[in-house]
Amino acid sequence: MTESAAPVANEPGERHASWLELFFDLTAVAGVAQLAHLLRGGPGWADLALYTVMFLAFWTGWMLFTVYGNVTGDRARTRTVLAGMFGMAVMAASVHGVREDKAWAFALAYILVRSLAGKAWGRRGEYVADLPITQVGLGLTPWIVSMWCDGTVRYALWALGLTIDLAVMFTVTAQKVTARVEQEYAAGAARGEPVRPKPRAAVTDAPHLGERLGLFVLIVLGEAIAQMVDAASEAEWDRTLCGVAVGAFVLLLQLWSLSLRHGTDGIPLLAAQALPLRLVLPLHCFVAGSVAAFAAAAGDLVAYADGSPPAAVRWLLCATLGLYLLIAGVAASCSGRGAARTLLLVGPPLVLVAGLCAAAAGWGPVALVWTLVAAVRWPLLVERLRPSRPPAGASP
């Protein structure tokens, strides 16, 4: 087995995902599919909470190895990436039994994936200033403690660890990470520890990382298609099913367009270089998580095409799209569009989605899905009719 993976052949000066990185992404396909099944059939609050925690954990593991591959390029250690891939596969395989006897497996696999990613950076003598959780590992402690707990306490500890990681991502700047590394190095030298090379800041390849983040959003959109196809294969094909299926497909096309044609890094309405990496990554996680949850709701909507969908399915559809639109509004504001334009972009569709949550009880699936199509279509129309000027430093 070789120690590095050659990148896929590209045009001179370009870099795209290597075969190793694309192979690693297969674990994301499997993981998203397993997690989406947690929400099928009308989830309760406990299901939503567990899905949120497990998706954050799965995405964090994927992200750490994605950034590792981004920085190392064709020098990435194949065995390290494949070991991380195996850990992610164990996490995905334990999803269905996490409420019974496989929670320990999910937690242990996550701990090993996080630890393996940290050692990979330590071995290289590098750190990513814009990825503070590689240097501040406090969020892993509750996961370790959870190995000796059961039930709700275990899940609460998982949530606490992920909350700490998110807080670190949002509050610890690159300057603080660099200062921390330098202080630790200086303290080690003062204690007379063996002389070692000073850790150096790794530089990320922004276009390549943006491609990887966009590919993950494509994966979750693909899962929505898979859920819909699976539901349609078992349903009676009639005019109502056609109306629901076509509407749901158009809705997915619009989400694809907002995230990948009118956004950056898979985040809708985000301009290039508008935010530092430590803020882009959590927003990407929220976008991917909302679309993956929407995938489950879309499958249920097709499955209930012959009648009125349960309230839980309607709420999940509206909540996931509402979260997606809220993130689009944050991204638009951070991209220099201004308060008035941001409100124009996402205000009307958010009001419409909220109205569906509150007053669409008893609506048929066709009316529901096409109303959601109209809501998501609005920001695309605004962008097309009144194109905004990108902020300074952003790509056109």
Secondary structure as UniProt FT lines:
FT   TURN            12..13
FT   HELIX           19..37
FT   TURN            38..41
FT   HELIX           45..72
FT   HELIX           73..75
FT   HELIX           78..93
FT   TURN            96..101
FT   HELIX           103..124
FT   STRAND          126..127
FT   TURN            129..130
FT   HELIX           132..134
FT   HELIX           138..140
FT   HELIX           141..146
FT   TURN            147..148
FT   HELIX           151..171
FT   HELIX           174..190
FT   TURN            191..192
FT   STRAND          200..201
FT   HELIX           206..233
FT   HELIX           239..256
FT   HELIX           257..261
FT   STRAND          263..264
FT   TURN            265..266
FT   STRAND          267..268
FT   TURN            272..273
FT   HELIX           277..303
FT   TURN            304..306
FT   HELIX           311..334
FT   TURN            335..336
FT   HELIX           339..359
FT   TURN            361..362
FT   HELIX           365..385
FT   TURN            392..393
//
